[in-house]
Amino acid sequence: MPRLITVALALSLLLNGVFVAGFVFRGWIAPLSFEQRMPPPPPPPGGRPSALETVAGDLNLAPGQRQALRGVFEQHSQMRRDRSREMQQLREQIVAEYRRIPLDQSRLGPLIDKLGDLRADQQKETVRALAQLEEKLDPEQRVKMHQILVDRLLSSPWYRPPGGPPPPPRPPQ
């Protein structure tokens, strides 16, 4: 009887060791391939901050400046939400067209043009709001704001200086 218990305990220890080794191997030595990983977590509530909010945050506005600009921030946020909603509806229409066989360029072309127009309008609205922000800044903050904007543009993955090297290839998604 004691020999049977010893064999059962040894077998249990062996199985537990194999089980733990499997977890260690799968987690650290051979992690899941890219395609099998979990999707990224959803964005925080309220979505990604706008360029205006980011620049304002980097400028460390005084409470009085922030109060004076409250209407600009609210108006910009509302227009951004409305424009994003329109863009999402257009994307859904474009997806519906992509599902049709064969592709109809005469139907897709205007949708893509409209999406580009909405993006351009959104950028123009951001510039308008930045100009209103600039009016409320002191001279030192204005210089800092312009430097922030230039740095953001130069670090953008879509920016490429004229005659410069081509952008690096995008990683597969």
Buried (B, 14 or more C-beta within 10 A) or exposed (E): EEEEEEEEEEEEEEEEEEEEEEEEEEEEEEEEEEEEEEEEEEEEEEEEEBBBBEBBEBBEBEEEBBEBBEEBBEBBBEBBEEBEEBBEEBEEBBEEBEEEEEEEEEEBEEBEEBBEEBEEBBEEBBEBBBEBBEEBBEEEBBEBBEEBBEEBEEEEEEEEEEEEEEEEEEEEE
